Structure formats: C-alpha cells, structure tokens
Amino acid sequence: MGFGWFLFILPPEFLFGAARPGEKGGPDMLTKEAEKEVWRIAGELLEDARRIEKATGITAKELMMRVADEIEELGGRESRYVSGIPRNPLPDGRVLVHNHVKPQPELGLNGFRAWTQNLTDDLEACQCDWAGVDLHGLKHYRVKWLARE
C-alpha cells in the first residue's frame, strides 16, 4: 500500500495552510514546489511512523489516525498565545489558560506561558494568584493533566 492514504485523513489546513473561505492559501493555491515539499515531508512522516511501529507495535495507519484526531482537537481549541493579560473581556466560550510552570509576574519568564482557547473538558479552574498579577477580573484555567498536586 502506498503512503498517500494518510494525507486524506489530515485536515487541509495542516497540509496547505489557510483553507477557510476568504483566506489566502488552501489546496487550490498550492504551487508545484510546495506540492513536492508536501510529498517529501509525507515520505519522511511515513518513515518515522514505520520506525514508531517497530518500536511500539502501533501501526502507521493507527498512528496517523491518532495524529489526525489530535490535530482536529487542537483546531477545536483554537489556542492563541498571549504576550500579556487581555485587557478586555474574552468572547463567550474563550478562556485564559496557563501552563504547568510556576506563575511569574511576566509571561515568558522561566518558561511561564499563557494562551486563550475555547473552554474544553481538559481544563480546570486554577486557584493560583498568577504571581500577584492583575488579571482584570478574568477567571483563568490550567490543563488538568499537567496540573501539579
């Protein structure tokens, strides 16, 4: 079996960039050079998947299905890193989230990062004081499985 099958399980924006109406990019905008690069990368992905299969027993097809599921889930989160605390209320359904690193007064310090994303079941409300930073009344969250006890 060839390796082209797995390209069809990946969303177009993963392979081609923007694919939404009104945005530049998408499959119809792919140049010949870009198409060659996509297939080159696809070949490398397949080789990596085969190495993983040998090491773990997870088939290349199952691995690619898991990757596609993760990409789809990430797309649903629509994560956007922030360089500072948002000063205005976030749109309904979006929340402020930080990583597992001990909160710092400045984002980026010692690996402390924050982003906004859609509220999902893998988040929990965080009770930390965010190193005393004024969050402008925003409730914030952390990723459940990354939380330290």
Secondary structure, DSSP 8 states (H G I E B T S, - for coil): --SGGGGGTS-HHHHHS--STTSS-SGGG--HHHHHHHHHHHHHHHHHHHHHHHHH---HHHHHHHHHHHHHHHHHHT-EE-SS--SS---TTEEEEE-SS---SSTTGGG--EEEEE--TTEEE----GGG---TT--EEEEGGG---
